[in-house]
């Protein structure tokens, strides 16, 4: 989107900075929480960095235990 804006629109550098910088800040803030959640979920799943990997043993369907 930014490449198309720069290539197709005949805007000055100041106008591009005025558009791109707030857009970049909004995207960073909007994606921070989902990205952090994904990293913490991966750390939990693999038992990394203080998370203990405690999973219940899989249940055998034939024996029921």
C-alpha positions in Angstrom: 0.0 0.0 0.0 2.8 2.4 0.9 4.7 1.4 -2.3 1.6 2.1 -4.4 1.2 5.5 -2.6 4.7 6.5 -3.3 4.7 5.3 -6.9 1.3 6.4 -8.1 0.6 9.6 -6.1 2.6 12.6 -6.9 3.0 13.8 -3.3 5.9 15.7 -1.8 8.2 14.1 0.7 6.7 16.0 3.5 3.2 14.8 2.6 4.4 11.2 2.3 6.0 11.4 5.7 2.8 12.9 7.1 0.9 10.0 5.8 3.3 7.1 6.3 4.5 7.8 9.8 1.1 7.9 11.6 0.1 4.9 9.6 3.2 3.0 10.7 2.6 4.0 14.3 -1.0 2.9 14.2 -0.1 -0.5 12.7 2.7 -1.1 15.2 0.4 -0.3 18.1 -2.5 -2.4 16.6 -0.3 -5.4 16.0 1.7 -5.3 19.3 -0.8 -7.2 21.4 -1.5 -10.1 18.9 2.2 -10.5 18.2 3.1 -10.6 21.9 0.3 -13.1 22.5 1.5 -15.4 19.8 5.1 -15.3 21.1 3.9 -16.1 24.7 1.7 -18.9 23.4 4.6 -20.5 21.5 6.8 -20.2 24.6 4.1 -21.9 26.7 3.6 -24.6 24.2 7.2 -25.5 23.9 7.9 -25.0 27.7 10.5 -22.2 27.1 11.6 -19.4 29.3 10.1 -20.3 32.7 7.0 -22.2 31.4 7.0 -25.8 32.5 6.0 -28.3 29.9 3.4 -30.2 31.7 1.0 -32.0 29.5 -1.4 -34.8 30.5 -0.5 -38.2 29.0 -2.5 -39.1 26.0 -5.4 -41.4 26.7 -5.3 -44.8 25.0 -8.7 -45.5 23.4 -8.4 -49.3 23.8 -7.5 -49.4 27.5 -9.1 -46.2 28.5 -6.1 -45.0 30.5 
